[in-house]
């Protein structure tokens, strides 16, 4: 039992600056602070426009945000079921080890269960031994046989318009 109550709630448009702050903190933790291109304006459009591209939830202690999760729904063809993709699950260092990550995973698991999702998936850095151990403790199987593939905007544009050069 935790010495404090952890509340998890869906983010609202008024939370844009806090969402952006957590994204910057997560990028710093991952070692890629320069990779953040998100702004409050782009987050407003993508998270609170129609249709929203993703969802965000905060963990709070005494009404103070102490972590966030950003996730979206995808589809698993092998299962013929929807899937939840967690893009970010972050807790600042001073709040780790106090049940905050678990509370947000529980929140996402309830959503996945209610939406009849066959999976919840995400990535974790291979160097993040503490994160890997945490996820395994929660019941996650760390996949070794698959690799994340990523195309950035230049590669997408090149592939979408092959006449503009060789790919």
Residue, then its C-alpha position, 0 to 999 in steps of 0.5 A: x500500500x502506498x503512503x499516498x493516493x495515486x489518481x489517474x485521469x485523462x488529460x484535458x486541453x488545459x493540460x497541454x503545457x504539462x504534456x509538453x513538459x513531460x514529453x521533454x523530460x522523457x526525451x531527456x531521459x531517453x537521451x534524445x532531447x533534440x528530437x522533440x518537435x512537438x509544440x503545444x499547438x501541434x499537441x492541441x491539434x493531434x490530441x484534442x482535434x477530431x479525431x484525436x490521434x492519441x490519448x494522454x493520462x496523468x498520474x497525480x498525487x495531491x492533484x500534482x501530475x507525477x507522470x504520464x502515459x501517451x497511447x493510441x489504438x492500432x490493430x493486430x491482424x494476427x488477432x483480428x483485434x484492436x491493440x493499444x500502443x503506448x508511445x510514452x510511459x514516464x515518471x520523473x526520477x523522484x517519483x519512481x518506485x512508488x506505484x505510479x507506473x503501475x497505476x498508469x499501466x492499470x489504467x491503460x489495461x482497463x481501457x484495453x480490456x473495455x475495448x476488447x484489445x488483444x495486446x498492449x505494446x510499447x518499446x523500452x530501451x535495451x539499456x533501461x534495465x530498471x524499466x525492463x525489470x518493471x515491465x516484466x514484473x507487470x507481466x510483459x514479455x520482452x520481445x527479442x525476435x522483432x526490431x522497431x522500424x522507423x521512417x521519418x518525414x524525409x523517408x516517407x516523402x521519398x517513398x510516397x513520391x518515388x519519382x523525386x529520386x532513388x530509394 
